[in-house]
Each structure stands twice: as C-alpha cells, then as structure tokens.
Amino acid sequence: QVQLVESGGGLVQPGGSLRLSCAASGIVFRLYTMTWYRQVPGKQRELVARITYGGSTTYVDSVKGRFTISRDNAKNTVDLQMNSLKPEDTAVYYCNARITVGTDTWGQGTQVTVSS
C-alpha cells in the first residue's frame, strides 16, 4: 500500500544537471517530512536534502548552492534538482518519508553517475 518510487537518475558529465523525482502513494503526503539520501558502496548513507511538511529545507554542506529540493503536495511528489554535478556526487539516491521518528518509508533508489 505504502510506496515511494524514484526516477530521473542517469549518467552525466561533470558540470551537468539532473532532476530526480519521488512519487508517493499510500500516505497523507502533506503531513510528511521528505528527505533525499545517497549511498556509495562501502560508505555510510548520507543525508543530502530535506523538506518538512511546512516547507523548511536543509542541505548537506557539500551540495549547498547546487541542489534544490521541492515538493508538490497536490501531486504527492518531491523533486531534487541537481546542478553543477561533480564526480563525488555519484551514488544511489533514495527517497525517504517520515511523519514521526521510527516511521521511515524508503524507495528503492535511482543511480546517479557523474563521469566523463
């Protein structure tokens, strides 16, 4: 019943752009905080960007000024616009939905590869 589905990943050259999208179903979307995480093999999962039910945003320092998170409560979607991409941005990106601590729902991830 509860599902998060990510899309928009792919292969881009350094300096390029991608827009990721996460579509939610089975939740009252407008009440949830939505977060994008990323993970590379052998490394710890990292919080990239977060937007609360009230619209407040936070970003990891390494993406500030390059990435923008947004949500559309009418469409039950959250997007991540990624500009000026760097090789160190290469990872699997995951969408997360939370209403209270311990209620996390995860998508299956979308691969982003930044390489020439």
C-alpha positions, 0 to 999 in steps of 0.5 A: 500500500505504502510506496515511494518510487524514484526516477530521473537518475542517469549518467552525466558529465561533470558540470551537468544537471539532473532532476530526480523525482519521488512519487508517493502513494499510500500516505497523507503526503502533506503531513510528511517530512521528505528527505533525499539520501545517497549511498556509495558502496562501502560508505555510510548513507548520507543525508543530502536534502530535506523538506518538512511538511511546512516547507523548511529545507536543509542541505548537506554542506557539500551540495549547498548552492547546487541542489534544490529540493521541492515538493508538490503536495497536490501531486504527492511528489518531491523533486531534487534538482541537481546542478553543477554535478561533480564526480563525488556526487555519484551514488544511489539516491533514495527517497525517504518519508517520515511523519514521526521518528521510527516511521521511515518509508524508503524507495528503492533508489535511482543511480546517479553517475557523474563521469566523463 
